[in-house]
Amino acid sequence: MKFIFLLLLFLISVIANDAVHTYAKSEECKACHTQIYKEYYGSMHANATPQKDPIHKAVWDRHPKNLKFEQYSCGKCHTPAADDLDKMLTKGQKALPDATNETHQEAISCAYCHRIKSIELHKISNTNIMTNTEKNYFGTMLEHIESPFHGIVSDGNEHMKNGNVCIGCHSHKMNKHGLNVCSTNIDNELNAANCVSCHMPKVDGSVSLLHETKKHAFHGFAGAHFHSEMLTKYVDISILREINSFKINIDNQTSHALLLHPLRVAVLKVSVTRDANVTQLKNETFVRVIGADGKPAMPWAAKTDIKNTMIKANEKRVVKYDFKILKGDKVDVVLGWFLVNPKAVKKLGLENEKVATEFNIFKKQSFNF
């Protein structure tokens, strides 16, 4: 009987240790990884909480898990370093995002990402499996110093090696109706790709003050919010002049849709300058609208795609304009996006939030004839 009791205590301690992890503060990395920390601090990883991201807050404020259950289920990916993450993910428990809780405001911390040991693939969403060893971090540099502040593991982690350490959170999210709300990787098509090579390209600057290098992986995480200029080389824009019209070709050379979140809307703006007169042609929009019963709905209530014209992975989209191009004309092309569909801004109460209302220019190109 005593043996069984001790065994139960051991199992409980193992489960508890597996459910709750303690992570070093990101600010601790600043002293040695100065440039990397500066990049990270301005990224969406550092600003993923409802207190720091007004768009996320607007959606979370309306979420039934918030209003009915007081449980921040989004914490799995938005505040994974939280000291009460287990409560956020356990049915019947209550745990809301807290501005006064330092572990919540760590958001997606440096220590969290670098302690991802493996990734479990699941239908609803993937799960990151973390190492229990504190201050023992996975990386990709095969030649590194022995840090006096933490352990470094540069071998044996397949997800760090292939650059897909991101798919624990950025792969897919299925709602209760079986609708894939936001996906890059639902069929594991990114297994042969590399998230890091595009979104964390090599930039000038040392990895750390202790280990001098010429370049390091960019930790500002280029994406729709910030540093999108780093991604322009993966989307090619060209023009084809015809007798009485012309076509704009948008070649998305990435392995996922141009924009992933259903709130976002991409816009193609085209104008023609002739003899100092500018003619603005009709905007072309690319959008994915999710909903139920033929009407747009929030992600947890949506059952199907109502409309999906978003430019897909490896797709070349052709947009035709019935406008005759003459010699001497200049065609200006702008491709960009709104982080929130203008039709949803008022409903979400985001009219006064610049991040939700401004048009983000992604790529501009001019063609002279």
Secondary structure as GFF3:
##gff-version 3
##sequence-region A 1 369
A	DSSP	alpha_helix	2	19	.	.	.	ID=ss1
A	DSSP	three_ten_helix	26	29	.	.	.	ID=ss2
A	DSSP	alpha_helix	34	41	.	.	.	ID=ss3
A	DSSP	alpha_helix	54	60	.	.	.	ID=ss4
A	DSSP	alpha_helix	64	67	.	.	.	ID=ss5
A	DSSP	alpha_helix	75	78	.	.	.	ID=ss6
A	DSSP	alpha_helix	85	88	.	.	.	ID=ss7
A	DSSP	alpha_helix	102	105	.	.	.	ID=ss8
A	DSSP	alpha_helix	110	113	.	.	.	ID=ss9
A	DSSP	beta_strand	116	120	.	.	.	ID=ss10
A	DSSP	beta_strand	127	130	.	.	.	ID=ss11
A	DSSP	beta_strand	136	138	.	.	.	ID=ss12
A	DSSP	beta_strand	151	153	.	.	.	ID=ss13
A	DSSP	alpha_helix	158	162	.	.	.	ID=ss14
A	DSSP	alpha_helix	167	170	.	.	.	ID=ss15
A	DSSP	three_ten_helix	189	192	.	.	.	ID=ss16
A	DSSP	alpha_helix	195	199	.	.	.	ID=ss17
A	DSSP	beta_strand	202	204	.	.	.	ID=ss18
A	DSSP	beta_strand	215	217	.	.	.	ID=ss19
A	DSSP	three_ten_helix	228	234	.	.	.	ID=ss20
A	DSSP	beta_strand	235	241	.	.	.	ID=ss21
A	DSSP	beta_strand	246	252	.	.	.	ID=ss22
A	DSSP	beta_strand	265	274	.	.	.	ID=ss23
A	DSSP	beta_strand	277	280	.	.	.	ID=ss24
A	DSSP	beta_strand	284	292	.	.	.	ID=ss25
A	DSSP	beta_strand	295	296	.	.	.	ID=ss26
A	DSSP	beta_strand	304	308	.	.	.	ID=ss27
A	DSSP	beta_strand	316	321	.	.	.	ID=ss28
A	DSSP	beta_strand	330	338	.	.	.	ID=ss29
A	DSSP	alpha_helix	354	357	.	.	.	ID=ss30
A	DSSP	beta_strand	360	368	.	.	.	ID=ss31
###
